[in-house]
Amino acid sequence: MPQAFATYERLRRGRVEKVAARASKADHAKTPGPVIQKLMPLLMPLMLKTFMNPDKTVGPEQRYRIDWNTPVGAVAPPLA
């Protein structure tokens, strides 16, 4: 049983650490001031269409699926 938990952790650790690091970074972001709060609804759609790409930033996390048929000893797929 301890070996199963160690394998489980080894297969997940890299992905989980990336998710936790991104969440920590977002958590430490400062709250925007009143001017930015007013501009944000106008700027966000433009930013998403031009230089911010949610598919590249959080897409791999959101699309990640566990292949339950993969043997436990197999290497986990890399997170892009």
C-alpha positions in Angstrom: 0.0 0.0 0.0 2.8 2.6 0.8 4.3 1.9 -2.7 0.9 2.6 -4.3 0.7 6.0 -2.6 4.3 6.8 -3.5 3.6 6.0 -7.1 0.4 8.1 -7.1 2.3 11.1 -5.7 5.1 10.7 -8.2 2.6 10.7 -11.1 0.8 13.8 -9.9 3.4 15.9 -8.2 4.6 18.0 -11.2 1.1 18.8 -12.4 -0.2 19.7 -8.9 2.8 21.9 -8.1 2.2 23.9 -11.3 -1.5 24.4 -10.4 -0.6 25.4 -6.9 2.1 27.9 -8.1 -0.4 29.5 -10.5 -3.1 29.7 -7.8 -0.6 31.2 -5.3 0.5 33.8 -7.9 -3.1 34.8 -8.5 -3.9 34.9 -4.8 -1.1 37.4 -4.2 -2.2 39.8 -7.0 -3.2 43.2 -5.7 -6.8 44.4 -5.9 -7.2 46.9 -8.7 -7.9 50.5 -7.8 -11.2 52.2 -8.6 -10.1 53.5 -12.1 -9.0 50.0 -13.2 -12.2 48.5 -11.7 -14.2 50.8 -14.0 -12.1 50.1 -17.1 -11.8 46.4 -16.6 -15.2 45.4 -18.2 -14.2 47.5 -21.3 -10.6 46.3 -21.5 -10.9 42.6 -20.7 -12.7 41.5 -23.9 -10.1 43.4 -26.0 -7.2 41.9 -24.0 -8.7 38.4 -24.4 -9.0 38.8 -28.1 -5.5 40.2 -28.6 -2.7 39.2 -26.2 -4.2 37.2 -23.4 -5.0 33.6 -24.4 -6.9 31.6 -21.7 -6.4 28.4 -23.7 -2.7 28.7 -23.4 -2.6 29.8 -19.8 -5.2 27.5 -18.2 -6.2 25.2 -21.1 -3.9 22.3 -20.2 -5.1 22.3 -16.6 -8.8 22.4 -17.6 -8.4 19.7 -20.3 -6.3 17.3 -18.3 -7.9 13.9 -18.1 -6.8 10.8 -16.3 -6.4 7.7 -18.5 -7.7 5.1 -16.1 -6.5 2.3 -18.4 -2.8 3.3 -18.3 -0.8 1.0 -16.1 0.3 2.6 -12.8 4.0 2.2 -13.6 3.7 4.3 -16.8 5.0 7.8 -17.0 2.4 10.5 -16.6 1.8 12.7 -19.6 3.6 16.1 -19.4 1.6 19.2 -18.7 2.1 21.6 -21.6 
